[in-house]
Amino acid sequence: MAANLRADAQRNRERLIDVARQELANGCRLQLNDIARKAGVGVGTVYRHFPTPHALLEAVVGGELAELVRITEHSLAIEDAAEAFTYLIGSIMDLQLRTDGGLTVIVTAIEDALEQTTRAKEQMRKGTEELLIRAYEAGVVRREVTPEDVLNLMLGLEEAVRRDPERRELYLSVLLAGLRPK
């Protein structure tokens, strides 16, 4: 969508995304009327680009979603199943910690507003499934662990590390140890 916009419309779109990113960084909810006011555009401009706050949030975290896809692809390129799975979990956790929480909202959302979000999430899901199969076969991860389990555990790990970043390595190793077969 953004590639077909006039220059002024593209600038407005980018300004809206920047303002939304600042709002999230400040711990604020995305209220489209407030975003319009702070961006210096009309409310109609916001709704033309982003019909819902969720659509705006997806645009804000688009770069992070692309990074998640790159992490997944890099993990798949690692031959050793244990190393690949550890890289995936550790890299996703690091990315989560560099973001403001919007990425978690988008990844866990049931419905997506933007097609590229759906595609990115599907690529991550398929990649995680493939990595889990490799990890099962290598005896690195219990067979009953599902991609949804990994997602839920990552959410908990993110929360724990945000509270005590100095314990990142401990929390990561405890999580990985808990996923290993008994």
Secondary structure, DSSP 4 states (H G I P E B T S, - for coil): -GGGS-HHHHHHHHHHHHHHHHHHHTT----HHHHHHHHTS-HHHHHHH-SSHHHHHHHHTHHHHHHHHHHHHHHHH-SSHHHHHHHHHHHHHHHHHHS-SHHHHHHH-SS-SSHHHHHHHHHHHHHHHHHHHHHHHTTSS-TT--HHHHHHHHHHHHHHHHH-GGGHHHHHHHHHHHHS--
